[in-house]
Amino acid sequence: MKRIVLFLLTNLAVVLVLSVVLRVLGLDRAVQANGIDVPSLLVFSFVVGFTGAIISLLLSKPMAKWSTGAQVIEQPRNEAEAWLVETVRRLADKAGVRMPEVAIYEGEANAFATGAFKNSALVAVSTGLLQSMNKEEVEAVLGHEMAHVANGDMVTLTLIQGVVNTFVVFLSRIVGYFVDRTIFRTERGTGPGFFITVIVCQIVFGLLASLVVAYFSRRREFGAVPGIADADGPRAGAARRSRARQPAGLDRCRGHHGAQGWAHGADGVAPADRGTNCGAAGHAAMTTPTLTVFADPDGGASLPWGAPAGG
């Protein structure tokens, strides 16, 4: 979810800036003194909409690094970082994509993948995730994120965002024209009312359009579920064999560093539990659909290198 929120906010900001710049330069000529030139407005909206989406895509990786404070692992400094890099490398080879950048950032249990190109992506995990899950569980999450990279989900969302941007820009100017004419009584050209209304409508329509993009993003999350099955190990194997079922004791899960570690299941989705967060892995589910979860049979969470996590 983090990468989607960043993408949507960046997109909204870029489209607003483009609109202001084009207005100041006098290039927003789709609305003339004698009315709306609909074909020109459609072309203008298409260009602005897709330009904003593409710029947002190109900025997605640096924006993600900046906003989360993620530190890319250039050279592993310890066993945990070496394991993390090697696991991502193995999953990338399985997915048939180039090795992405691997980063760690401070925060609650979460992970995300982003980047404009599948062969130049970024996969980041939080310290909270590393402290609350064991190797098999972390590997399952990484498999899910690598599936996003291999599927080219950021590009897919960019195309969807470009389409909704086109409608946002187009409808904002239609509303702005009528408000300027009927409320502000502008008779020739366009007045301040048009410009103010367009900015307000772009913000409001942009936020509403984000719901459409979020819906398709959710659909892509389910498309990335099979990536979890690329993870190895006994827990990943159990997850692959399991269907959606809620284990006993799930209600005992509590806190960011709860007493029990949890993992995502591989191929079962529990619609009734969708959106439920449970402890550390519950927060990690912000990046995935709510899947089957498994209690740590050892009764405690562990770091990737096997040391007990702090309570």
C-alpha positions, 0 to 999 in steps of 0.5 A: 500500500505504501508504494501506491499511496506515494504514487497517487500523491506524487501523481496528484501533485505533478498534474496540479503543477502541470496545470498551473504551469500550462495556464501561466504559459497560456497553453491551456487554450481548450476553453475559448471565449466562444465556448469549449473546444471539446476535441482540443480539451480531450487531447489536452487532457490526455497529454496532461493526464498521461504526462503526470502519470509517467512522471510519477512512475519515473519518480516512484523509486527516488520518492520511495527512498526519500519518504521512507528513509530506506537505505540501499544495501550496497555491500552487506554488513552482516549475515542478515543483510547478506541473506536478504540480498541473496534471497532477493537475488534467487527470487529475481532469477526465478522470476526472470528479472534483473536483480533489484536494489534491496533496501531496509528502512525503519518502521512497522512490519511492512515491505514494498516494491517499486520502480519504473522498470521491472529490470531496475526496481527497488524492494524494501523491507522494514526493520519491524518485519525483519524483527517479527518474522523468521526466514521462511516468513520474510521470504514469502513476503519477498516472493510476493513483492518480486511478483509485483516486479515481474508482473510489471504492476507499476506500469499497469497502474501508470496506464490506469492512472493516465486514463483516470487523470484524463477524465479528471483534467477534462471534467475539471475544466468543464465544471470550471467553465460553467462555474465561471460563466454562471456564478462569476458571470465572466462573459469573455474568455475565462476569469479567476473563477475558472482557474480556482474551480479547476484547481479545486475540482482537480484535487477533489476529482483526483482523490475520488479517482484514487479510489479507482486506482486503489481498486485495480491495485487491490486486484493486482495484489491478488495477482501477486499472491502466486509469487509467495509460492516461490519461497522455499522452506517448510513454512512456505511449503505448508503455505502452498498446500494450505487453503484459506483457513483461520488458525486457532489462537489468531485472536491472541495476536497483538502488538507490533512485536507480538508474542507470536510470529505470523506468515502469509499463506500462499494461495488462499484468500479469506474474504471475510478477513480482508483488511484485518491487521494482526500484530507485526505480520498484520501490518505487513498485510498492508502490502498484500491481500489478507491471506491465511496466517500461521502461528509460529510453532516455536511460540516466538518471533525470530529475526532472519538469522535466528536470534529471538526478537525483542518483545 
